[in-house]
Every structure is written in C-alpha cells, then in structure tokens.
Amino acid sequence: MTPERPGILRKLSDLLPRVDTNTDYYRWLVMAAVMIATFMAVLDATIVNVALSKLMSTFGVSVDRVEWVLTAYLLIFAVMLPTSGWLADHYGYKRLFVLSLFLFTAGSFLCSLSWSLSVLIFFRLIQGAGAGILMPVGMAIITREFPPEKRGVALGFWSISASASVSLGPTLGGYLIDRFSWHTIFDINVPVGIVAMIAAIIIIREHKSDDVRVFDLLGFVSLTAFLTALLLALANGNSSWNTGGWTSNYILTCFAIALVGLVIFIITEVSVEHPLIEIDLFKNLDFAVSNTAMFLFGLGMFGSTFLLPIYLQNSLGYTPLQAGLVFLPVGILQGISAPFAGYFADKYSAKAPAILGLFLMAITFFQYSTLSYLTERHGIMLPLYIRGIAMGLIFSPVTTMAIMEIPNRKIAQASGLINVIRQIGGSFGVATFGTLLTRRTIFHATTYGEQLNSGSDAFKATMLRLQHYAIDASGGTTGQASSKAKVLLYSFVQKQAFIQGVDDVFYVAGIIILLSIIPVFFIRVHKRNNRAPGEKLVAVD
C-alpha cells in the first residue's frame, strides 16, 4: 500500500521537470541529494574532534569527561541504526530521510545553545538520533536505485561526500573556533541541513515496502540497555570520581545490566517473528566476516582518532585552525582513491583494495606511536596522507562485499547493520581508549616521577636553569623562583606522560587495525545479481 504524499511534497517536487526514474540521470540526481546529507552528518563529527581541546578548557574538564561528547553521539547513533530498516519500511524511505535530516539539523542548533557540558551531551543525543537514521537510509536509497553491477562505483562516489567532510570539517571548525566560538561549529550544520532537506524533498522518489513487520520493542530496549550499560562501564572504570575502580558497585552493576540486556536481546532476536536485527543475515559468510572486520576497524580507527587534535593543541601548541588544516589532505586523498577502489571492486575483486587499505591504515597508527613534543610537521602529515588513501580503499569494497548476496528487500537492514557494527566498534573504542589513556598517563607520570633523583647533579643543574628562567621571565625572589621551577618541571613531566600515553593508545589501535585484516581473507570473491525473482518496489512518482 502506497502512502499519499502530502501537498507540500507534491508542490516542491513539481518544481523540477519530470525525470525518468529508470535512467542514470535520475540515479545521479538522487546520489547528489544523499551526498549533501552525508556531507553534513560527517562534517559534524570531524568538526567536534577539533573542538575537544577548546571544550576541555571552556568547561574545565579532562579527557575522560569531554570524550562523552563523542561517546553519547556514537552511542545513540548505534542504537538508532537497527531501527532504520523498520522505520523506512513503515513510513517510507523518503519521508524518514527528510525527518532524520530535520532531527539532525534541529539537534545541531540546540547544541550551539548549550551552556554546560551536560547539556551539550544531551543535545548531542538528538543529533546522533538523526544521524543514526540518516546514514543507513541514505545508503539504502542509493543501493536500491543503482543495480548491483554499479553499486561499487556508486558507493565510492557516495563516500566522496564523507571524505570532503573529513577535509573541510576540521579546517572549517578550526577557523570558526579561532575567529568566533565553539558554538558556531554546530550552527554551520543548520543551512546545510536546510539545503539537504529541500533537495531530498524535490528529487528523491518515495519507496515503501509492501511487507511491514511488527516493531521489536523488547529487542530495541534490551539492545539499548546492553550498549548503554557497557559503554558506561568502559568509560568510567578509571574516572576520578569512581574511587572503587573496576570492582566498584557502579561498574559491576553496569556490567551486570549489560550482560542481562545482551542475553535478553539474543533470545528475543532468535524467537520473535520480526526481530529488530535479523540474525539470519549473519549466516551469510561474507556479511558476517565483513562486519567483523568493520567492528575491529571502528574500534581502532574511530576509537583513537579523537586524540590527535588534542595532542596537537595541548602538547604542540597548535591553534584549532592549525590543527584543522592538518586534516585537509585526508579527505581529498580519500575522495580520489574511493572511486578507483569502487571500480576495481566491481571489475576485479573487492578483497585486494580492502586488505591493502587496512594494512596501510595500521602502518599510520604505528607511525603515530612514536610521537613526542619535538615531532615535526612532516612526521604528522605523512601518516595522514597514507590514511586518506587507505580510507578510500576500505569503505566501498568492504560494503560491496558485505551486501553482494543480500536480497534487495533486506538491503536497508543489512546496510544499517554494517553501520551499527562499525559505530559500536567506534563507541567501544572511544570509551576504552579514553580509559586506557588515563591509565597509561598515570603510569608514565609515576615512572618519570620515580626517576627524578633530587640529589643527582643533573636534577640540580636542571632546577638551577629553570630558576634562572623564572627570574628572567617574571622576577621575584629566589624562593619564588624555586617554586616556579618545580611547577615547570612537574608540568613537563605531566606533558611527557600524556604524550607517552597517546603513543601507547595509537600502538594498540594499530594492532587492532592489523587484526581486522584477518577476517577479510575469509571473504569469498564472487558476484551475482541479488534482486530476488519477482521482487519489486512500490514507487511514487
């Protein structure tokens, strides 16, 4: 049954000449509309990474608190992703796509009005809810419009919008923060969101499934409980307020809730007639293996990337704009390599570019595991050049391999799951690596502190030079200069301990990315037309 289109949608659609929806021309118009929305969603994530250091100083919080600006977004993103398939089938892909754009745009505007970190985190949940629906529905629209033999190229071009955001987001965010304030990094989404909504309303045709299943409420609630409780435990295990550490009642309770939620979720999904996540999809080896690789990739990549802007600004003294400019080549190189990877995946094999991309990505993290306060610009930029190329080689081929044998009626569910798994990996990564950074920083600070021998000649000479520096810089008595020298030395030790902790996180991330290559070797290389016989879509012109 096809829903009647509201009058406003009909009037806006009439602004464009009628286009044959079976032509490549129409397909690429749809691609353009979806790319605008994707650009906006990814733009926000990359802008926020550059703003974390500013948010830390504005609200007076540490890394383990400010990371929740990312974790909250990724959490609700992952929770909403599985529901996108049911919502799209029930309400229509176009309607849901426009609604998610509105939700994301409104959330961005509210974030710009935030007066505290807690309020900002809450409004980020609204943003993430919109993005969690926006991304898989946009991907599903593209995969429905393009035939299987052209999907690799289509997804490659679709990823260009994401790569453009990777380049422009940090640079634009750095400029806005330097020139105005951190609030404007959310304001920038509002005009882009409005343009994206208008384009989607005018261009995209409506699709709605004939078979609308019952919503799996118990599965949704249990999944939400599992993810929320587990991330709370991982993120707060070493928080300053949690004096009991990993054995505190709070942490143990979170783990217990997560375990119960996971058990209920699994039992529900295998027993209900219409599950939130179709476990049967994982019976397809290619789909299961691809998602394993994407989980590990998300864990290593998205879980650690937020640390680089903080390192650049807090350890090397970069301004937000300078830190943003560092990321400018990444998206450009990703945009160049992605279409070629998609073409190669369609023409030959998707496995080769995926393996090469993951290997190159792992190398960049190992390169970053040697950062110091003396690292020069080329030592920062070269890994980013490689990372840009690697990201373009990964996403389109892995997605193509994952959905190659998935019937069209399940593509929305499958594409949503791919994003769910990757975002869950990213959420776990941010929470886990934030905790790991805190532990390793404390460890290195303690180690360096033990190595400071106040009776050694080197210590005395260093303190004397610092005292002279303090007197020359600000004057004062010898006693005051001695106190300032101790503060300077302590500050240096803390800075070095933080950098060493960042290095440790990048090293672990490199190992995880390297491990993500293993599942890819088990993916079967083949092609087939995956449209089920007699399957058709309900279209509204």
MOJOVEN-V657450 format. One line per field, one symbol per residue. ss: DSSP state (H for helix, E for strand, C for the rest). phi: phi as a letter, one per 40 degrees, with the letter a starting at -180 (. if undefined). burial: 1 if it has 24 or more other ideal C-beta (glycine too) atoms within 12 Angstrom, else 0. A space follows every 10 residues. Layout:
ss: ???
phi: ???
burial: ???
This chain:
ss: CCCCCCHHHH HHHCCCCCCC CCCHHHHHHH HHHHHHHHHH HHHHHHHHHH HHHHHHHHHC CCHHHHCHHH HHHHHHHHHH HCHHHHHHHH HCHHHHHHHH HHHHHHHHHH HHCCCCHHHH HHHHHHHHHH HHHHHHHHHH HHHHHCCHHH HHHHHHHHHH HHHHHHHHHH HHHHHHHHHC CCCHHHHHHH HHHHHHHHHH HHHCCEEECC CCCCCCHHHH HHHHHHHHHH HHHHHHCCCC CCCCHHHCHH HHHHHHHHHH HHHHHHHHHH HCCCCCCCHH HHHCHHHHHH HHHHHHHHHH HHHHCHHHHH HHHHCCCCCH HHHHHHCHHH HHHHHHHHHH HHHHHHHCCH HHHHHHHHHH HHHHHHHHCC CCCCCCHHHH HHHHHHHHHH HHHHHHHHHH HHHCCCCHHH HHHHHHHHHH HHHHHHHHHH HHHHHHHHHH HHHHHHHHHH HCCCCCHHHH HHHHHHHHHH HHHHCCCHHH HHHHHHHHHH HHHHHHHHHH HHHHHHHHHH HHHHHHHHHH CCCCCCCCCC CCCCCCCEEE C
phi: .bcccddccc cccccbccbc ccccdcdccc dcccccccdc ccdcccccdc cdcccccccg bccccccccc ccccccdccc dccccccccc bhccdccccc cccccccccc dcccbacccc ccccccdccc cccccccccc cccccccdcb cccccccdcc ccccccccdc cccccccccb accccccccc cccccccccc ccccccbacc bccccccccc cccccccccc cccccbdbcc ccccgcbccc cccccccccc cccccccccc bccbccbcdd dcccdccccc cccccccccc cccbcccccc ccccbbgccd cccccdcdcc cccccccccc cccccccbac cccccccccc ccdccccccb cacbcccccc cdccdccdcc cccccccccc ccbdbccdcb cdcccccdcd ccccdccccc cccccccccc cccccccccc cccccccccc cccccccccc cccbghcccc cccccccccc cccccccccc ccdccccccc cccccccdcc cccccabacb ccdgcabcbb c
burial: 0000100010 0010000000 0000011011 1111111111 1111111111 1111110010 1111111111 1111111111 1111111111 1111111111 1111111111 1101001001 1111111111 1111111111 1111110101 1111111111 1111111111 1111111100 0111111111 0111011111 1111111110 0000010011 0111111111 1111111110 0100000000 1001101100 1101100110 0101111110 1101011111 1111111111 1111111111 1111110111 1111111111 1111111111 1111110011 1111111111 1111111110 1010100001 1011111111 1111111111 1111111111 1111111111 1111111111 1111111111 1101100100 0000000000 0010011001 0000000000 1001100110 0011111111 1111111111 1111111011 0010100001 0000001010 0
